[in-house]
Amino acid sequence: MSSFRTARTPRARLVGAAATVVLAALSLTACNDGTGVKSEGRATGTAPTANGTAPSQDESAAGTTQGSGTDTSASGGNGPAGKTSSSKASGGTGGSGGAGKSSGSGEAAASGGSSGAGASGKPVTCEGSVTRTTAAPLTRPVNHMLLTVTNTGSRTCFLYGYPAVRFGEAQAVPPVIEDSQPQAVVTLEPGQSGYASVNLAAADGSGTNGHTVKSLTVHFQGRSGNGSVGTEAHPSLPAQGVYVDDSLKVTYWQQSMDDAVSW
């Protein structure tokens, strides 16, 4: 019995070794994808370092963390980190927008302050004490003169009606061209100008009682349109004077120069 056991022991070992070899071969065959056998270590994506050696476990973990962060950023925030980044970006934009609104409000306040400083208080009627009036003869249309009234005060003023003009020693003011009446009252902020044109004489020479005048007085109307208010203006005329006849007439005050000279 003793010799029988001794004879079977080496054989059992050989059979066990052969089984091990077969199992190992089967395992290698199962992992082979046609390009060679890959170990589980390579399957995890662990790459060699620049010096050709595999990184340590700590280095590999650090590399994986950094790669994950980069991928999340590049993905546009698909992961939780991306959402956090997106939220922060949104918050930043909101902060910028808030700052923009605040800045806008500041600009509006500054603008309002400037406007308030330039047009503080209740609006008044435009008249000689708060305006400057100039008179300039025009070459086109012929026999026309442009009146320009500029608000020199600190408050908005309303330029009502039309200019009541007196040339020289005239006792009456010329009529207004009714069709020239604007849809709204001319409003002048400080520094802004309003306009009216004066038809001095008939272009075809058909006017009567023509004569040359060298002085001009402009009266301003109030809201009611009955009579003049405030201080009149005395704009200068050319040294040689201007020629007028009985066809003399004026337009209503206009907000723009183009509208004034179109009559």
C-alpha positions in Angstrom: 0.0 0.0 0.0 2.9 2.3 0.8 4.5 1.8 -2.6 1.1 2.2 -4.3 0.6 5.6 -2.8 4.1 6.6 -3.7 3.6 5.7 -7.3 0.3 7.7 -7.7 1.5 10.9 -6.1 3.8 12.1 -9.0 1.1 11.2 -11.5 -1.5 13.3 -9.7 0.9 16.2 -9.7 1.4 15.8 -13.4 -2.3 15.7 -14.1 -2.9 18.8 -11.9 -0.1 20.7 -13.7 -1.6 19.8 -17.1 -5.0 21.0 -16.0 -3.5 24.3 -14.9 -1.8 24.8 -18.3 -5.1 24.0 -20.1 -7.0 26.5 -17.9 -4.4 29.2 -18.5 -4.6 28.7 -22.2 -8.4 28.9 -22.2 -8.2 32.1 -20.1 -5.7 33.7 -22.6 -7.8 32.6 -25.5 -10.9 34.2 -24.0 -9.1 37.6 -23.5 -7.6 37.6 -27.0 -9.5 40.1 -29.3 -7.5 39.3 -32.4 -4.7 41.8 -31.7 -3.1 40.1 -28.8 -3.7 39.3 -25.2 -4.6 42.3 -23.0 -4.2 42.2 -19.3 -6.7 43.7 -16.9 -4.2 46.3 -15.9 -4.1 47.7 -19.5 -7.9 47.5 -19.7 -8.2 50.1 -17.0 -6.5 52.6 -19.2 -3.4 52.9 -17.0 -0.8 54.4 -19.4 3.0 54.4 -19.0 4.6 57.7 -17.9 7.0 59.7 -20.0 10.0 57.6 -18.8 8.3 54.4 -19.9 7.4 53.1 -16.5 3.8 52.6 -15.3 2.6 55.3 -12.9 2.0 54.5 -9.2 -1.5 53.9 -7.9 -1.6 57.5 -6.5 -0.4 59.0 -9.8 -2.9 57.0 -11.8 -5.8 58.1 -9.6 -4.7 61.7 -9.9 -4.6 61.4 -13.6 -8.0 59.9 -13.7 -9.5 62.7 -11.6 -7.9 65.4 -13.8 -9.2 63.7 -16.9 -12.7 63.5 -15.5 -12.7 67.2 -14.7 -11.5 68.1 -18.2 -14.1 65.8 -19.9 -16.9 67.3 -17.8 -15.9 70.8 -18.7 -15.7 69.9 -22.4 -19.1 68.1 -22.3 -20.8 71.4 -21.8 -22.1 70.5 -18.3 -23.8 67.1 -19.0 -22.7 65.8 -15.7 -23.3 67.2 -12.2 -20.1 69.2 -12.4 -21.2 70.6 -15.7 -24.5 71.6 -14.2 -22.7 73.3 -11.4 -20.4 75.1 -13.9 -23.5 76.1 -15.9 -25.2 77.3 -12.8 -22.2 79.4 -11.9 -22.0 80.7 -15.5 -25.6 81.6 -15.3 -25.1 83.2 -12.0 -22.2 85.1 -13.4 -24.4 86.3 -16.3 -27.1 87.2 -13.9 -24.6 89.1 -11.8 -23.4 90.8 -14.9 -27.0 91.4 -16.0 -27.7 92.7 -12.5 -24.7 94.9 -12.8 -25.9 95.9 -16.2 -29.3 96.9 -14.9 -27.7 98.7 -12.0 -25.4 100.4 -14.5 -28.4 101.1 -16.8 -30.3 102.5 -13.8 -27.2 104.6 -13.0 -27.1 105.8 -16.5 -30.8 106.5 -16.5 -30.4 108.3 -13.2 -27.4 110.3 -14.5 -29.4 111.1 -17.7 -32.4 112.0 -15.6 -30.2 114.0 -13.3 -28.7 115.8 -16.3 -32.1 116.3 -17.8 -33.4 117.4 -14.5 -30.6 119.8 -14.1 -31.1 121.1 -17.6 -34.9 121.2 -17.4 -35.5 121.5 -13.7 -38.9 122.7 -12.5 -42.2 123.2 -14.2 -42.2 124.0 -17.9 -42.7 127.7 -18.9 -43.9 129.6 -21.9 -41.1 130.5 -24.4 -40.6 134.2 -24.6 -37.9 136.7 -24.9 -36.4 136.4 -21.3 -35.7 132.7 -21.6 -34.9 132.5 -25.3 -32.6 133.9 -28.0 -34.1 134.8 -31.4 -32.3 135.2 -34.7 -33.6 136.3 -38.1 -31.9 135.1 -41.3 -33.0 136.0 -44.9 -33.1 132.9 -47.1 -32.1 132.6 -50.8 -34.5 129.6 -51.2 -37.4 130.0 -51.0 -36.9 133.5 -52.4 -38.2 136.4 -50.3 -38.3 134.3 -47.2 -36.7 134.8 -43.7 -36.1 132.1 -41.1 -36.8 132.9 -37.4 -34.9 130.6 -34.9 -35.8 130.6 -31.2 -33.4 128.8 -28.9 -34.2 128.0 -25.3 -31.5 129.6 -23.2 -33.2 128.9 -19.8 -33.0 126.0 -17.4 -36.5 124.7 -17.9 -38.4 123.3 -20.8 -40.5 125.9 -22.6 -43.5 125.7 -24.9 -43.5 127.7 -28.1 -47.2 128.4 -28.6 -48.9 129.6 -31.8 -46.9 131.7 -34.2 -44.6 134.7 -34.1 -46.4 138.1 -34.0 -43.8 140.1 -36.0 -43.6 143.8 -36.5 -41.3 145.2 -39.2 -40.2 148.8 -38.8 -43.1 151.0 -37.6 -45.9 148.7 -38.7 -49.0 149.0 -36.6 -50.4 145.5 -37.4 -48.9 142.0 -37.5 -49.1 139.9 -40.6 -51.5 137.0 -40.8 -50.5 133.3 -40.3 -50.6 130.5 -42.8 -53.3 128.4 -41.3 -52.2 125.2 -43.1 -48.8 125.3 -41.4 -50.2 124.6 -38.0 -48.3 121.6 -36.4 -50.1 118.7 -34.8 -48.5 119.4 -31.4 -47.2 122.4 -29.5 -43.5 123.0 -30.1 -41.6 121.9 -27.0 -38.0 123.1 -26.4 -35.7 121.6 -23.9 -32.9 123.8 -22.7 -30.6 124.4 -25.7 -33.1 123.2 -28.3 -34.5 125.5 -31.1 -37.9 126.0 -32.8 -38.4 127.7 -36.1 -40.8 129.7 -38.2 -40.5 131.3 -41.6 -41.7 134.7 -42.8 -42.8 135.2 -46.4 -41.5 138.8 -46.9 -42.9 139.6 -50.3 -44.6 138.0 -53.3 -42.1 136.0 -55.4 -43.7 137.2 -58.7 -43.7 140.9 -57.7 -47.5 141.1 -57.5 -47.4 142.5 -53.9 -48.3 146.1 -53.2 -46.9 148.8 -50.9 -43.4 147.3 -51.0 -40.7 149.0 -48.9 -37.5 148.3 -47.1 -37.4 147.9 -43.3 -34.4 147.7 -40.9 -35.8 146.6 -37.6 -37.9 143.7 -36.4 -39.8 142.9 -33.2 -41.1 139.4 -32.4 -43.8 138.9 -29.8 -44.6 135.5 -28.3 -48.0 134.1 -27.7 -49.3 132.3 -24.6 -51.3 129.1 -24.4 -54.6 130.9 -25.0 -53.3 132.5 -28.2 -54.8 135.8 -27.1 -52.2 138.5 -27.3 -48.5 138.4 -26.5 -46.9 137.4 -23.2 -43.5 138.0 -21.6 -40.7 139.9 -23.2 -40.5 140.5 -26.9 -37.4 139.8 -29.0 -35.5 142.2 -31.3 -33.4 140.1 -33.7 -31.0 142.0 -35.9 -31.7 142.4 -39.6 -29.1 142.8 -42.4 -27.5 146.3 -42.5 -29.3 147.0 -45.8 -32.6 145.9 -44.4 -35.2 143.6 -45.9 -37.9 144.2 -48.5 -41.5 143.6 -47.5 -44.9 144.2 -49.2 -48.5 143.6 -48.4 -48.3 139.8 -49.0 -46.2 139.5 -45.8 -47.2 136.4 -43.7 -45.8 133.9 -41.3 -45.9 130.3 -40.4 -46.7 128.7 -37.1 -43.7 127.7 -34.9 -42.3 124.4 -36.1 -40.2 121.8 -34.3 -37.9 121.4 -37.3 -36.3 123.8 -39.7 -37.4 121.8 -42.8 -41.0 122.1 -41.8 -40.6 125.9 -41.4 -39.1 126.6 -44.7 -41.4 124.3 -46.6 -44.1 127.1 -46.7 
